[in-house]
Amino acid sequence: MSVFTVSKKLPSMDSYTVADQSGAVVFGAKHHLGLGKEHWDITDAQGSKVATLVHERAHMHATFIISGEGLIDATLTKTNYMPISEKWTLGGGAGQAILTGDLADYQWSLTMPDGTLTATFVRKMVSLHRQYTVTVDDDPRVAVAIAIALDADQEEHK
């Protein structure tokens, strides 16, 4: 499993940097506003776009579209938001993965349709700005996009 830290860039407060365990920046995510939706272009360390996260605001439940070269387009949708827990679905490809979170502890787990745990997300409680530790088993682009979506959704409800 690989471990990454997703954190907001302080000057922009809407864009993010992603560092690996050694502290090297491996991805960036630049925020773009739009009418009815907003998006983040996720780039690698050289600045090449590797994925896009789109927040579609015209839905009753928080909805994000994750896409990128070599990725199957996936839709992340919040399906349940209770005071201490929440549930999201990640649809696309070979079924529907489930993202469950415990809002009291700021932890989420992504489970694939076959029951395999593929990623975890933990919000750091002590930092100058919000940071998430992401542990992922596979391609990190989807997990990074999910962490940004979780943060954007949290920020929207403040």
N, C-alpha and C positions, 0 to 999 in steps of 0.2 A: 504494500500500500504506500502511496505517496501522500505527503503532508504539505499543504499550502496555507498561506495566510492571505486572506482577502481583506484589504483595508481601503477605506475612503482616502482619496487624495485631499489633504487639508485645504489647498487653495480653491479647489472647485466644489468640494462637498457633494458632488454628484458623480464624479468619476472615481475609478478604483485602480489600485495596483495589486498585483498578486505575486507573492514571493514564495520560493521553495524553502525547504528546511535550512539551507545554508544562508538564507537571506537575500539571495540573488533574485532580482525582478524577472519573472518569466512571462507574465502577461500584464496587459493594461486594459482598462475598459473606459472608453470615453463616452460620456452621456450626451444625448441629443434630444432636445424637446421637439414636439410636434403636436398638431391638432388631433385630438382623440387618441393619440398614442405617443409614446416616447421610446427611444431605443439606446442601447449601448453597443458600440463596436468593440469587440474584444480582439486585441492584437497580441502578437507574440513579442518577444524581447526586441526584435528587429523592426517592429512597427507594421508588420504584415497582418491584415485582418484574417482571423482564424475562426471567428464565430460572431453571431449577432443575437442579442437578447432584445425582444420587442415586448413592451408592456402595453397591451391593448386595454384601453380604459372603458370601452363601450359595453363591458360585461358586468353582470351582477356580482360575480365573484372575481377576485384578482386572477388575471390571466396573462401569462407570459409565453411567448413563442421563442424557442431556442433553435437556431439553425446555423449551419456552417458547412464548409466543404468537407465531404467525407462523413458528415453527420446526417442521420435521419431527422427531419424536422420533428420537433417534439413540442407539445403543449403542456405547460405547467399550470394547473388550475387549483386554487384553494377551494376545497369542498366542504370543510368544516372548520369553524373557528369558535371554540369554546374559550372561556376565560383562562384555563390553564393548559389547554392542549389544542393542537390544530392538525388538520390533515390536508395534504395536497395530492393530486394525481399527476403523473408524468406520462402522457400518452404519446404513442408514436412507435413505429417499428413492431416488435413482436409482443405487444401487450401493454399493460398499464402498470407502471411502477408506482409505489406508494411512498410518499414523504410524510413522516409523522414527526410532530414536534411537541416538546414539553416547554411551554412558554415560561414556566416558572424557573426552569434551569437553563433556558436558552440553548437547547440541544435538539437536533433533528437527525433522523436516520432515513436513508433512501433504500428501500427494499425492492428488488426486481420481482417480476411476476412469479418467478419460481421460488421466491422466498429468500433469495440470496441477498445479504446485506452488501451493498456496493459502495456506499459513501456515508460519512457522518459529518455533521456541521455543528460547531460549538461557538457561540458568541463569547468573545473575551469580555469579562466583566470590568476589568481595570485597564483602560487605555485612554489616550487622549481623544480618540475617535473610534467609532465602531469597527471592530475587527472580528473576523470569523476564521477559525481554524477548520480547514476542510481536509478530511482524510478520504482518499478515493482509491478505488481498486483499478480503475480503467482510465480511459481518456479523460483528462481533467477539465476539458472545456465545458462539458455539460454541468459538472459539479460547481465550477466557478460561476457559471451563469445562474445556477440555482441559488448560490450564496448571495449574489447581487440582487436577485429577485426577492429573497427573504428580507434583505436589508431595505430595499425600496418599499416593500409592502409595510414593513415595520415603521419606516419613516413617514409613510403616507398616513398612518393611523395615529401619529403623535398629535 
